[in-house]
């Protein structure tokens, strides 16, 4: 007789019984002291009369053009943020006086709010988040920067720093801050960063490398680039496949004696300096200072362009445009809501594509999630879809096997994103006095719940442990799931190392996920009013709720802080009339 997966699980339970060990989620995290979380110090302010002052450049209300009655789910122009397009000149708006004391003070404030968690208050790359990150954040004190338009060994130009801040660094945890900062804010931040290294006081910035030619791709140029790739021994690091699996890839170190991760450059999404022809030409010409990637500016321009077009010819996928930070809408519906991932209620609802950043570098990372939301005035549902070729679910029974999962995080309190004073919590699990509410769905818990149901069915409703062990123990499968008949665990946090599950009686978020055709679809469902002070309140909300996302990929051995994440998004709730 051939046994299926569930039959094996049933047999395993019967044989092993009480010898199971129960894994504890987030065992590395320290519990948060719910009794001492001070909401009064969250820095709330009246935002009703916010003017167009720097740092308060966002409109948060639903555009009047939306037809609420008709539920227009079509594509919008996406021009919610006043910073949209503000950075198109990429640094040409540089202030005349970069030494202005007010600019310096402003840059420090922005750094302490948005950058200190990774880069550290002294700019040494040793912030509280560092233990979760790979590659490590930049140590600004040496004045060594990878992404430049200048020759190797020289300082970057101010516009180079500008581009890195607003565009972020793909394949790393460095987000794109273009929707969070105005040009003035960005220049203020650059001013502060430059103060960490004496190099900017002693040396001039390098001269910009400018290409004299821009040849189009051709079979001849690609073939030439292919030959150069071998002659220059690029394959020793990047591999013959260009996927980062060369013979030296596991032994490379950077200037800080950190292990270097060689990215898969067949994926345009992973090219840290950008995937466009000019971007790759710039990287080849300037090199990546502080890393083994040297400059090839000594090559003739035609040869460098040949390498550019050869690399681009190996792209295995198209570049997918998605938002880093945007407005998401929970649309009103008249239907009863459920956790069914494929309920008809989701038909026609606008989906938003978001870019995720890996906290720990990996190949073939989950890069994009698709998010949608609906509400009926009483309940609110969030649906998340992402591509994952492997189904990693049967793992809650083992502490050494990793599982898929997804989490939605909400900021608690009356906080708004990037308003004057930046009163929102840090998007990485909040920070002291600025707590967050987290809904964590685990694929493994669904398997446990199904296994428990199978046990009850197999025993005709009889307590199997009572039958086998004389009532000494209860069902061992149920002990693996503290949330009962629900694969979602509701948690709170006030910064790194403070993750704390809510008590069982306060676990009020339902969820269900289904893996189909290489894609996960997960739905979260909760009543809109909050039931406790650690819940986000949707019922009385006027301003958007701040939400962020995290995805765990079992095949990548993700757990705890090893995951891919988004920055804050705005959830605008449009309630039924």
C-alpha positions in Angstrom: 0.0 0.0 0.0 1.4 3.4 -1.0 1.2 6.0 1.8 0.7 9.7 1.2 2.3 12.5 3.2 -0.5 12.8 5.7 -0.5 9.0 6.3 3.2 9.1 7.0 2.6 11.9 9.5 -0.1 9.9 11.2 2.1 6.9 11.5 4.9 9.1 12.8 2.7 10.5 15.5 1.6 7.1 16.6 5.1 5.8 16.8 6.9 8.7 18.4 4.2 10.1 20.7 5.7 12.1 23.6 9.3 12.0 22.3 8.7 15.0 20.1 10.3 18.2 21.0 8.3 21.3 20.5 10.1 24.1 18.6 9.5 27.6 19.9 9.1 30.4 17.3 11.5 33.2 17.6 13.4 31.4 20.3 16.3 33.8 19.7 14.2 36.9 20.5 13.8 38.3 24.0 10.3 38.8 25.3 8.8 42.3 25.3 7.6 43.7 28.5 4.0 44.5 27.8 3.6 46.1 31.1 6.1 48.9 30.4 5.3 49.9 26.8 4.7 53.6 27.0 2.4 54.7 24.2 2.5 58.2 25.6 6.1 58.7 24.3 5.4 57.8 20.7 5.7 61.5 19.7 2.2 61.9 18.3 1.3 65.2 16.8 -1.6 66.9 15.2 -1.2 66.4 11.5 -4.5 68.1 10.5 -2.8 71.3 9.4 0.4 70.0 7.9 1.7 72.3 5.2 4.3 71.7 2.6 7.2 72.0 4.9 10.2 69.8 4.3 9.7 66.4 5.8 5.9 66.7 5.5 5.6 66.4 1.8 3.0 63.7 1.5 -0.7 63.7 0.9 -2.3 60.9 2.8 -6.0 61.2 1.8 -7.7 59.2 -0.9 -7.7 61.1 -4.2 -11.1 62.6 -4.9 -11.0 61.2 -8.4 -11.7 57.7 -7.2 -15.3 56.6 -7.8 -16.0 54.8 -4.5 -19.4 53.7 -5.6 -18.1 51.9 -8.7 -15.0 50.5 -7.1 -12.6 51.5 -9.8 -9.8 49.0 -9.5 -8.0 50.1 -12.6 -4.5 51.4 -12.7 -3.9 54.9 -11.3 -1.1 57.3 -12.0 0.5 56.5 -8.7 1.3 60.1 -8.0 0.3 60.1 -4.3 3.7 61.2 -3.1 4.9 64.7 -3.7 8.4 63.4 -3.9 7.4 61.4 -7.0 9.7 62.7 -9.7 11.5 65.1 -7.3 14.7 63.1 -7.7 14.7 62.8 -11.5 17.6 65.2 -11.8 19.7 62.8 -9.6 21.6 65.4 -7.7 21.5 68.5 -9.8 19.5 70.3 -7.0 22.6 70.4 -4.8 22.6 73.4 -2.4 25.3 76.0 -2.9 26.4 75.9 0.7 26.8 72.3 1.9 28.5 73.4 5.1 25.4 75.1 6.4 24.9 74.3 10.1 21.1 73.9 9.7 21.7 71.4 6.9 24.2 69.5 9.1 21.8 69.3 12.0 19.0 68.2 9.8 21.1 65.5 8.2 22.0 64.1 11.7 18.3 64.0 12.7 17.4 62.1 9.5 20.4 59.7 10.0 19.4 59.0 13.6 15.9 58.2 12.6 16.3 56.2 9.4 19.9 55.0 9.2 21.3 54.4 12.7 19.7 50.9 13.1 22.0 49.5 10.4 25.0 51.9 10.1 25.3 52.8 13.8 25.4 56.2 15.4 29.1 56.6 14.7 28.7 55.4 11.1 30.8 52.3 11.7 28.3 49.9 10.2 27.6 48.3 13.5 23.9 49.2 14.2 21.5 47.0 16.2 20.3 45.4 13.0 23.8 44.3 11.8 23.6 40.8 13.3 20.6 40.1 11.0 22.2 41.5 7.9 24.5 40.1 5.2 26.3 41.8 3.5 27.1 44.1 6.4 26.1 47.8 6.3 28.7 50.3 5.0 31.3 51.6 7.5 31.5 55.2 6.5 34.6 56.0 8.5 37.0 54.7 5.9 35.5 56.8 3.1 35.4 53.7 0.8 32.4 53.5 -1.4 31.5 50.9 -3.9 29.1 52.8 -6.1 30.8 55.6 -7.9 31.2 57.3 -11.3 34.8 58.1 -10.4 38.1 56.1 -10.9 39.0 53.4 -8.4 40.6 54.7 -5.2 39.0 58.1 -5.5 36.2 59.6 -3.5 32.7 59.4 -4.9 31.0 62.5 -6.2 28.1 63.9 -4.2 25.7 62.9 -6.9 27.0 59.3 -6.5 26.0 59.3 -2.9 22.7 60.9 -3.8 21.9 58.1 -6.3 22.7 55.3 -3.8 20.4 56.8 -1.2 17.4 57.4 -3.4 17.8 54.2 -5.5 19.0 51.8 -2.8 21.2 48.8 -3.4 19.5 45.8 -5.0 20.3 42.5 -3.4 21.0 44.0 0.0 19.0 45.4 2.9 19.6 49.0 1.7 16.2 50.4 0.7 15.5 53.0 -1.9 14.6 56.2 0.0 13.4 58.3 -2.9 9.8 58.3 -1.7 10.8 59.0 1.9 13.2 61.9 1.4 12.9 65.2 -0.4 16.0 66.4 -2.4 16.8 68.8 0.5 16.5 65.9 3.0 18.8 63.8 0.8 21.5 66.5 0.6 21.3 67.0 4.4 21.9 63.3 4.9 24.8 63.3 2.5 26.4 66.1 4.4 26.2 64.1 7.6 27.5 60.9 6.1 30.6 62.7 4.7 31.5 63.9 8.2 32.2 60.4 9.3 35.4 60.3 7.2 38.3 62.7 7.1 38.9 61.8 3.5 36.2 64.3 2.4 38.1 67.0 4.3 41.5 66.2 2.8 40.8 64.9 -0.7 39.0 66.1 -3.7 36.2 64.1 -5.2 37.2 62.1 -8.3 36.6 63.1 -11.8 33.5 61.6 -13.4 34.1 58.8 -15.8 32.3 59.7 -19.0 31.7 57.2 -21.9 32.6 58.7 -25.3 30.7 56.1 -27.2 27.4 54.2 -26.6 27.4 51.3 -29.2 24.2 49.3 -29.5 24.3 45.6 -28.9 25.2 43.3 -31.8 26.1 39.6 -32.2 29.7 40.6 -32.9 30.0 42.7 -29.8 28.4 40.0 -27.6 30.8 37.4 -29.0 33.7 39.7 -28.3 32.4 40.3 -24.7 32.1 36.5 -24.2 35.8 36.0 -25.2 36.9 38.9 -23.0 35.0 37.4 -20.1 37.1 34.3 -20.3 40.4 36.1 -21.1 40.1 38.4 -18.1 39.2 35.4 -15.9 35.9 37.0 -14.8 34.6 33.4 -14.5 36.9 32.7 -11.5 34.5 34.8 -9.4 31.3 35.0 -11.4 31.4 31.5 -12.8 31.0 30.3 -16.4 27.2 30.7 -15.9 27.5 34.3 -14.5 25.5 33.0 -11.5 28.2 33.8 -8.9 29.5 30.2 -8.6 33.1 30.7 -9.7 36.0 28.8 -8.1 37.0 31.8 -5.9 33.4 32.8 -5.0 33.5 31.2 -1.5 36.9 32.6 -0.5 36.6 36.3 -1.3 37.0 39.0 1.4 36.4 42.8 1.4 38.4 45.6 2.9 36.8 44.9 6.3 37.6 41.2 6.2 34.0 40.3 5.6 33.1 37.5 3.3 32.0 38.7 -0.1 28.7 37.4 -1.6 29.0 37.1 -5.4 25.6 37.8 -6.9 23.9 36.2 -9.8 24.4 38.8 -12.5 22.0 37.0 -14.9 19.3 38.5 -12.7 19.0 42.2 -13.5 17.2 42.7 -10.2 20.4 41.7 -8.4 22.8 44.1 -10.1 23.7 46.4 -7.2 24.9 49.2 -9.4 22.0 49.0 -11.8 21.0 46.9 -14.7 21.0 49.4 -17.6 23.9 49.5 -20.1 25.3 52.7 -18.7 25.1 51.3 -15.1 27.0 48.2 -16.0 29.6 50.2 -18.0 30.1 52.5 -15.0 30.6 49.5 -12.6 33.1 47.9 -15.0 35.0 51.2 -15.4 35.1 52.2 -11.8 35.2 48.9 -10.0 33.7 48.4 -6.6 36.2 49.8 -4.1 36.6 47.8 -0.9 35.8 44.5 -2.8 37.8 42.2 -5.1 35.9 43.7 -8.1 38.7 45.8 -9.7 38.4 48.6 -12.2 38.7 47.8 -15.9 39.1 51.4 -17.0 42.4 50.3 -18.7 40.4 48.4 -21.3 39.4 50.2 -24.5 35.8 51.6 -24.4 34.7 49.1 -27.1 35.9 46.2 -24.9 34.1 47.5 -21.9 30.9 47.9 -24.0 31.4 44.4 -25.3 31.4 43.1 -21.7 28.3 45.1 -21.0 26.3 43.6 -23.9 27.6 40.1 -23.2 26.4 40.3 -19.5 23.0 41.7 -20.6 22.6 38.9 -23.2 22.8 36.5 -20.3 19.9 38.0 -18.4 17.6 35.1 -17.5 14.6 37.2 -16.6 13.1 40.6 -17.3 13.5 43.4 -14.9 10.2 43.7 -12.9 9.1 47.2 -12.0 7.5 47.4 -8.6 7.2 49.9 -5.8 9.4 50.3 -2.8 6.9 52.5 -1.0 3.4 53.3 -2.0 -0.2 53.6 -1.1 -2.2 50.4 -0.9 -6.0 50.5 -0.7 -8.5 48.3 1.1 -11.5 48.5 -1.1 -15.1 48.2 0.2 -17.1 45.1 -0.7 -20.6 44.0 0.2 -19.6 40.3 0.6 -19.0 38.2 3.6 -15.2 37.7 3.9 -13.3 34.5 4.5 -9.7 33.2 4.5 -10.3 31.5 1.1 -7.3 32.6 -1.0 -9.3 32.1 -4.2 -12.6 33.5 -3.1 -14.5 35.4 -5.8 -14.3 38.5 -3.6 -10.7 39.0 -4.9 -11.8 39.1 -8.6 -11.0 42.5 -10.1 -9.5 44.0 -6.9 -6.4 46.0 -7.7 -3.1 44.4 -6.7 0.0 46.3 -5.8 3.5 45.0 -6.6 6.1 45.7 -3.9 9.9 45.2 -4.0 11.4 43.2 -1.1 15.0 43.4 0.2 16.9 40.4 1.6 18.3 40.9 5.1 20.7 38.1 4.2 22.0 37.9 0.6 20.9 34.9 -1.4 20.4 33.8 -5.0 16.9 33.5 -6.4 15.4 35.5 -3.5 11.8 36.3 -3.4 11.9 39.7 -5.0 8.3 40.9 -5.4 5.0 40.3 -3.6 1.6 41.2 -4.8 -0.7 42.7 -2.2 -4.5 43.4 -2.2 -7.0 44.3 0.5 -10.8 44.4 0.9 -13.1 45.2 3.8 -16.9 45.1 4.4 -16.9 47.6 7.3 -16.7 44.8 9.9 -13.8 42.7 8.8 -10.6 43.5 6.8 -8.7 41.0 4.7 -5.2 41.2 3.2 -4.1 38.9 0.4 -0.4 38.4 -0.4 0.9 36.4 -3.4 4.5 35.6 -4.2 6.3 33.1 -6.5 8.1 30.3 -4.7 9.1 27.2 -6.7 9.4 25.0 -3.6 6.7 24.0 -1.2 8.3 24.1 2.3 5.6 23.4 4.8 6.0 20.1 6.6 8.6 21.4 9.1 7.0 22.5 12.4 7.7 19.0 13.6 11.4 19.5 13.3 13.6 22.3 14.6 16.2 21.7 11.9 13.9 22.0 8.9 12.8 25.4 7.6 9.5 26.5 6.4 7.8 29.1 4.2 6.0 32.0 5.8 4.8 35.5 5.5 4.1 38.3 7.9 2.3 41.6 7.9 3.4 44.3 10.3 1.4 47.3 11.4 2.5 50.4 13.3 0.6 51.0 16.5 -0.8 54.4 17.4 -1.5 57.5 15.4 1.6 57.6 13.3 2.0 58.8 9.7 4.8 58.1 7.3 7.6 60.6 6.7 5.8 63.6 8.3 7.6 66.4 10.0 9.6 64.8 12.8 9.4 61.3 11.3 7.3 59.8 14.1 6.8 56.3 12.5 8.5 53.3 14.0 11.5 51.7 12.4 10.2 49.3 9.7 12.4 46.5 11.1 10.2 45.4 14.0 9.7 48.9 15.5 11.8 50.6 18.2 11.5 51.6 21.8 8.2 53.3 22.6 7.1 52.8 19.0 5.7 49.2 19.0 4.4 47.2 16.1 1.7 44.5 15.7 2.7 41.5 13.6 0.6 38.8 11.9 2.8 35.8 11.1 1.5 33.0 8.9 3.5 29.8 8.9 3.1 27.1 6.3 4.2 24.5 8.8 1.3 25.3 11.1 -1.2 24.5 8.4 0.3 21.1 8.0 0.1 20.6 11.8 -3.6 21.6 11.8 -4.3 19.2 9.0 -2.5 16.4 10.7 -4.5 17.0 13.9 -7.7 16.8 11.9 -6.5 13.5 10.4 -5.8 12.1 13.9 -9.2 13.0 15.1 -10.8 11.4 12.0 -8.7 8.3 12.3 -9.6 7.9 15.9 -13.3 8.5 15.4 -13.2 11.3 17.8 -11.3 9.4 20.4 -8.3 11.0 22.2 -5.5 9.0 20.6 -3.1 9.7 23.5 -5.7 8.6 26.1 -6.2 5.4 24.0 -2.4 4.7 23.7 -1.0 6.2 26.9 -3.9 5.8 29.3 -4.7 9.5 29.3 -1.3 10.6 30.6 -0.7 13.0 27.7 -2.8 15.1 25.4 -2.5 15.1 21.6 1.2 15.8 20.8 0.4 17.4 17.5 -1.7 20.1 19.1 1.2 21.1 21.3 3.0 22.3 18.2 0.5 25.0 17.5 -0.1 27.5 20.3 -2.7 29.4 18.1 -5.2 26.5 18.0 -6.9 25.9 14.7 -5.2 28.8 13.1 -1.8 29.0 11.2 -1.4 32.7 12.1 0.5 33.8 15.2 -0.1 37.4 16.4 2.9 39.1 17.9 4.2 42.5 19.1 7.6 44.0 19.0 9.4 47.1 20.1 12.7 46.6 18.2 15.2 43.8 17.5 15.1 41.0 20.1 11.7 41.9 21.6 9.3 39.7 19.6 6.5 38.5 21.9 3.5 36.4 21.1 0.1 37.7 22.3 -1.7 35.5 24.8 -3.9 32.7 23.3 -7.1 34.6 24.2 -5.9 37.6 22.2 -4.9 35.7 19.0 -7.6 37.2 16.8 -6.2 37.0 13.3 -7.3 34.2 11.0 -5.4 33.1 8.0 -5.0 30.5 5.3 -2.5 29.8 2.6 -2.4 27.7 -0.5 0.6 26.8 -2.7 -0.4 26.2 -6.3 1.6 26.2 -9.6 4.7 27.5 -7.8 3.0 30.4 -6.1 1.9 31.0 -2.5 -1.4 32.8 -1.9 -2.1 33.8 1.7 -5.0 35.6 3.2 -5.2 37.3 6.6 -8.5 38.2 8.1 -9.4 40.1 11.2 -12.3 42.1 12.7 -11.7 45.8 12.1 -12.1 47.0 15.8 -9.2 46.2 18.0 -9.7 43.8 20.9 -6.6 44.8 22.9 -4.2 47.7 23.2 -1.5 45.8 21.2 -3.8 45.4 18.2 -3.9 47.8 15.3 -7.3 49.6 15.1 -8.9 49.7 11.6 -12.5 50.8 12.6 -11.9 54.4 13.6 -8.9 55.1 11.4 -8.9 58.2 9.2 -5.2 58.4 8.3 -3.7 55.4 6.5 -2.4 52.5 8.6 1.4 51.8 8.1 2.1 48.3 7.0 5.2 46.3 6.0 5.9 42.8 4.9 8.3 39.9 5.4 8.7 36.6 3.6 10.5 33.5 4.8 11.7 30.9 2.2 12.2 27.5 3.7 14.6 26.3 0.9 16.9 29.2 1.8 16.9 28.1 5.4 15.1 31.3 6.5 14.0 31.7 10.1 13.8 34.5 12.6 15.8 37.5 11.2 16.8 35.7 8.0 14.1 36.8 5.6 13.2 39.3 2.9 11.4 42.5 3.9 9.7 45.6 2.7 9.7 49.2 4.0 6.6 50.9 5.3 3.6 51.2 3.0 0.3 53.1 3.5 -2.9 51.1 3.8 -5.8 53.4 3.0 -9.1 51.9 4.2 -12.1 52.9 2.1 -15.1 51.8 4.1 -18.5 50.9 2.6 -21.0 53.7 2.7 
